[in-house]
Amino acid sequence: MNEVVPFLQLVVTAMVPFILAAQGTMLAGRAGVFNVAQEGLMMLGASVGFLVSLKMGGNPMGLLVAALVGAAFGWFLGWVTTRFRLDQFVIGLALFFAAVGIASLLYKVVIGVTLTPPLIDTLPDIKIPVLSEIPGVGQILFTQDAMVYFAFLVSGFLYWMLYRTNLGLKLRSVGENPKAADSLGVSVARTRIWCSTAGGALMALAGAYLPMTYTGTYTEGIVAGRGWLAIALAFFGGWRPQYILAGSAFFAGMEVLALRVQVGGVDIPHQFISMLPYVATLLVMMFALRWASVPAFLGRNYDRESRH
Amino acid sequence: MTTTATPPATTPSPTTTRRGAGLTQTLLSYVIAVLLAFVVSGIVIALLGHSPIEAFRAIVTTSFKSSFGLIETVHKWVPLVLLALAFTIPLAAGKYNIGGEGQLLVGATASAAVGITMKDSPMVVLLPLVLLVGVLAGGVYAWIAAWLMDRFGVNEILSTVLLNFVSFGIVDYVASEVWSDPAAGHPTTVPIGEGGLLPLIGAPPLHSGVFLALLVSVATVVVMRRTVPGYELRAVGTNPRAAAVHGVRIGRVAVGSLVVGGALAGFAGAIEVAGVHGKLIEGMQSNYLLLGIIIGLIARGNALAVPFVAFGIAVLEVGASAMQRSADVPMEMVLIVEALILLFLLFSDVVGARLRRSSR
């Protein structure tokens, strides 16, 4: 028990970047915009979040600015793919590059090359009154930083919005059958742009969370493929918020397990342990995709004049 | 809601021929895109408080000022052109190979393994073997992703990317556990046998892998344009349904294109081992993958354009460190220039289409 509780507490923390990035992917994807720039947007979010926290007034400001930058990238993706119908993958890859470049450039311009990188405060744990007193569960779920609660709230909100509101119905119809949505008076372009914008903001937030919990500073390898894993997560979460939430527990579990085994001195070369999350993801995808469904218009631009 | 697991399967290849634009117009759009990218990044450099003129001069002159610079550029060009083709060939069939990095590393690992274990063999035996094994290993590694795609419907973008991360572990294991060179102070293997090294030509020395890469580029263009497999590949990319009706086996073409792409990336890895480093070094791939993709996209899937675009990008990359040294502008600026070139190029399509429509 005294092993399990801290382990699970770590897993919940490690879930946050996966939840945010994958829900962002899901939200944009449900409207038909397939964002492939996650990895870059997370790096940019990490860099911007760290720098703003360090230079101007703390973590909340860092998170806010990171979200705004992510939103700008998401908006751009939505805008050029709906307004000019440019290819979603190609633009996504171009944004991925631009984001990687800007992330490193900003860090170099502001911090420069130093032997000891400056540090920011990591996010403090907030104990939820009463609930945090529950043995075990209280420590795992209710003694966490604000972003953990935020990630769970976002997931809950997205579930409610997609399946319980009129807005959600319209949104889903844009990704499934834009022609029908269009003929019912739903603005396909506007829906897509909004979803892509919000999705980009979530992805950058996912990245900004990394320096604020794990390292206290930005390094180039900080995202370490989590952005790509987030796309995988959206797929095998079947593009549904509730399964994505569950799936991120699996991803986070693999990540924390890999770290634990490495530290624990198990007799397997650590290089193989570090492959574990990626191999496990591939194996799961082989079977999970049997039942997962994908928005019918994912990654395809809508042309009002075409026959589909 | 459909139950298919393969995401946007019917998206036609984005970068094949552009309707209605002639050669002059295409070249013009490249020139404009490059100029605009330099103007925008020049403004950024000026805002950062440096001189854009000086920065760009450093980039452009480094490669052409001295034979050392030129040879460095050509050496850089080799992995870039091969990785760009590794991305471009599957792209012609509408498949995205984002796994060039992993394929390169696995190819390099296999080449180093052969070069080390058989290090006393004569050159006639060892060199071809080192190169061949790299090609095969890269192809097999890409085949894993292709098989997952064909058999289980796993999106190839994801599987190839995930395999990149797996390959990092493989390289680290081989370079720091199996054949580790303890004197190196960084995960590096012991050198491969003398017979496995590509011969050097001239002074300052140019490794002969350059000619192999040139040969591969020419062969790719010929195969894509003049042979049945190349025709089938392009047919699948432009209109999969029509291709299927005419008896092209779409699945097999897609799998084949990914495997060939992987083989070329593996070849790049083999050449890096046999021509440049003489051993396997962790991190030797720098960001070839990113650059391979961006070259493929800027070349718009045209295999003939790839070597030229790759040369341009190699000039930028070699110039980047000179720019950092002499103008104090961080070398990451170049990555932004490259992304801007691509974005402006894509926008030129929109503008071009509008102009053609209004002039009609």
Interface residues (C-beta under 8 A of the other chain):
Chain A: F34 V36 V80 F84 L86 D87 F89 V90 I91 L93 A94 L95 F97 A98 V100 G101 I102 S104 L105 K108 V109 E176 A224 G225 W228 L229 I231 A232 F235 P269 Q271 F272 S274 M275 Y278 V279 T281 L282 M285 M286 F287 L289 R290 W291 A292 S293 V294 P295 A296 L298 G299 R300
Chain B: M1 T2 T3 T4 A5 T6 P7 P8 T10 T11 P14 T15 L48 Y96 L148 F152 G153 V154 N155 I157 L158 S159 V161 L162 L163 N164 F165 V166 F168 G169 I170 D172 Y173 S176 E177 L290 I293 I294 L297 P330 E332 M333 V334 L335 I336 E338 A339 L340 L342 L343 L346 F347 D349 V350
